[in-house]
Amino acid sequence: MPGNATWPCLNRMIFSSLIIAVLVFAVVLTGAFAGAMVRRRVSEHHLTDQTRSLVSVSMAMVATIAALVLGLLISNANRSFSNVQGQVISLSSEILRLDQLLRRYGPDTKLARETLREYAEKKRADLFPKNPANVNLANQSTYGLLQNVEDLILAIKPPTARDEWWRSQAMLLASRIGETRFLLAQETMQGTPKAVLFLLMFWLTLLFGSFTLFAPSNIISTATLTLCALAVAGAIGMILELEHGFGGLVHVSSQPMDRAVFILRAGSDDKAQEREDEGVYRPGGDP
């Protein structure tokens, strides 16, 4: 389906985090070695104290700009990650509240509750598969289950005003679940513009080149610059991981959806509330 064709790019984005981090490491370290090569080839009168001072002041300005941009990227990535985690929590709580409303309505909603439980199970499998590369934020078959829940709720004929209110609240919650689903998919696609990454990479390359332009080449300086380049590349890779939210080395917690699925499964028998109150659920595991 057209909707599914768009989202496999999320998997490519997840793998590109590592690729971009390795690229940053290689380019920045190349800049450092280029600075060392320039130092060996230019004559001494090009490396005077005045030149050193000029380069230091110029690179201080570049370093300040790079630090500000890097800090902004980290802040945005952390906010995006927090938003995604919050949407997962909202999705799980909305599913539980909808199931509770349907249960209070009465036995006429049994089929709708069973379909809702199936939707929650498939949604959890889409968001948190065993293979992180299989994350699917817009699985149309899963969304079709939610639409079936809505159709089953609409098919109910409330005999009283009280039952009509329960049905209207259930439809409102089902609509919110669908809205959260789209928000979740859209949030994870808002990554850092590639132009910003390339510009930041250029600034960092200039900085590392300036470090070796005047510093002597030895084991200590080489090891230090290599570790610094690795740290910078790791920071950029971590930023990209936080922006994705799903499937990477850093991902949102599956516990809210695990808990929702557990409660829905337990709710199929009459002791659901009792088991929940007793704390039978264990975070991170199935019943």
N, C-alpha and C positions, 0 to 999 in steps of 0.2 A: 504494500500500500504506500501511497505517497508520504503519509505521515511517518512511517517507519523508515523510509529511505533517507530522511533528514538526520535521524539520530545516531546511525552508526558512526558519524563523524565524532561523537563523544569518545568512542573508543580510540580513534586516531589521536584525539587531543590528549587522552591519558598517556598514550605511549609517547607522544611528542614532548611531554614534560621532561622525560629522561633524555631524549635526543637533544632538546634545546639546552638542557643543563650541561651535557657533554660538549655541545658546540660552544657554549659560553666559556667553559673551562679551556678548551683548545684555543679559541681565538684570543682570550685574555693572556694566556700563557705565551702564545705566539708573539703578542705585543711586547711582553717582557723580554723575550729572547731577541726580538728585533731591536729593542733599545740597547741591549748589550752588544749587538753586532755593530750598531751605529757608533757606540762608544769606542770600539776597537778601530774603526776605520777613519774617523775624523781626526784631524790634528788637534793638538792640545790648545791652540789659541781659540778654538770653538767651544772649549769647555772651561771657560774662565769663571771666576766667582760671580761676576755680573750676569753671565748667562745662566748659571745655576740659580741665582736669585730670581731671574725672570721666569725661568721654567717652574720654579717652586710656587711662585705667586699665581701663575697662570693655571697650574694644575690644582692649586688649592681651590680656585673658583670652580673648576670642573668637578672636583671631589665634592664640593658643597652641593652643587646641582644634582650630581648622581646620588648623593645621600638623601636629598629631599625626595627625589623621584622614587628611589628604592623604598623609603619609608612610606610614601603614599601608596605604592603598589602593595606593600605588606598590609597596610591598613585596609585597603579595598578588598584584598583577598580574604583577610580575616572576617570582614563584614559579610562577604559573600558566603563564606563557609558557615558562619553563624546563622544567616538567613536560611540556607538550605537545611541545616539541622532543625531550625525552628519550624520550617514547613513540614518536615517529616514528623515532628511531634504533633503539629496541628492536624496532619492527615490521620495519624493514628487515633488521636482523641476524637476527631469528628466521626471516624468509623465506629468507635466504641459508643459514642453518644447516639448515633443513628440506630445502632443495634438495640440500645436501651429503650429508645422511643418505640421502636417496632415491637419489642417485647411487651412493653406496657400497653400497647394498643390491643394486643390479644392474639389468639391463634390464627387469625386471618393473615397475619404477616409472616407465617412460618417459612413459606417459600422465598419471600423477599430476604429474610434473615439468612437462610442457607446460601442464597446467591451472594449476599453481602460478605459472608464468611469466605466464599470461594474467591471473591474479588480481592479481599484482604490478603489471602494466601498468595494469589498470583502477583499482586502488587509488591508484596515483600520479595518474592522471587525475582521480579523485574529490577527492583532497586538494589537488592543485596544478593546477587547470584553467587554460587560457589566459585565460579570463574569470573574475576572482576572485569574481564574483557566483554562479558555478556550483559552488562548493564543496559537496560532498555527503558528509557524514561517515557516513551510514548507508544507503548504496546497497544495497538488498536483492539486486539482481542480482549485484553484486560479492561480497557475502557468500555468495551461492549458489555461486559458484566455489570458495570456500574449503570449503564443505560438500561439494562434489564431490570436492575433493582428499581430504578425510577418508574419503569413501565408497570412493574408489579405493585408499586405503591399507588400509582394512579388508578390501577384497576380496582382498588379497594373502594367499596361503597359505604362510607361512614353513616351509621344509622342515627347518630346523635351529634350535637354540636361539639361535645367533648372529643369524640372520635375524629371529627373533622379537624379540630385543632391539632391533635396528635399527628394526623396525616400531613397537614400543612407544614408542621415543624420538621417532619421527616423529609419532606420534599426539599425544604430549605437546606437541611444538612447535606442531602445528596448533591444538591447544586454546589455547595461549598466544597465538597470533596472533589468534584470535577474541576472547580476553579483552582484548588490547591494543586491538583495534578498538573495543570497547564503552567501555573506559576513555578512549580518545581522544575519543570522541563526548561522553561525560559531562563530561569536564574542560572542554571549550570552552563548555559551557552554564552553567557556574558563574560568573555575572557579579556585579558589584557591585549590591547591592539599590538600587532606584531611590529608596527613601526616604532612603538615605544620601546619594545625589547631590543630592537636593532640599534636604536639610538643609545640606549643604556649600555649596550655591549660596546659600542664605539667609544663612549666616555671611559669605560673601565679599561679598555685596551690602551687608550692614551695614558691613563694613570699608571698602569703597569709598565708601559714603555718608558715613562719618565722616571720611574723608580730605578731602573737599571741603566739609565743614561749616564748617571754619575756614580753609582755604587759599584764597588769592585765585584768581580765575578768570583765566587767561591761556593763551597758546599752549603754554608749556612744561609747565604743570601738566596741561593737557588732553591733550597728546601723551604725557606720562609715564603718566597713568592709562590711556589707551587701550592703550598698549603692555603695561602690567601686566595689564590685563584680557585681552589677547590671549595673553599668556604663561600665565595661569592656565587659560584655556579650552583652550589647547594641551596643557597638562599633563593635564587631565581627559580630553581626547580621546585622548591617548597611553595613558593608563591603560586606557581601554576597548578600544583597539586591541590592547594586550598581552594582555588577557583573552581576546580572541577567538582569537588565534593563527593563523587562516587567513583568507586572502582580502582582508585590509585593506591599508592602507599599510605596516603592520608585520606581518610574518608569518614563521613558522618556515621554516627552510631546507629546500628540496626535495632537496638534494644526497644525503642518505642513501638516499632512495627512487630517485633517478636512478641512483645507483651500483648498487643492488640489481637494478634492471631491466636495466642494462647487463650485469652479471655473469650474470644468468639467460639473457639473449639469447646472450651469448658461450658459455655453458655448453651450448648446443645442439650445439656441435661439439666435437671431441676436443682442440682447442687452447685450451680455456677457461682452464685454470689457467695455461698459459704466457702468454697474453695478459694475464691479471690480474697475473702476476708482473712482466711487462715494463712495467706501468703504462700500458697503452693508454688506460685510462679518463681522461677529462678532466672535472673537476668542472664541473657546470652545463651539460653538453652531452650529446647522444646520440652513439652510435658512428657 
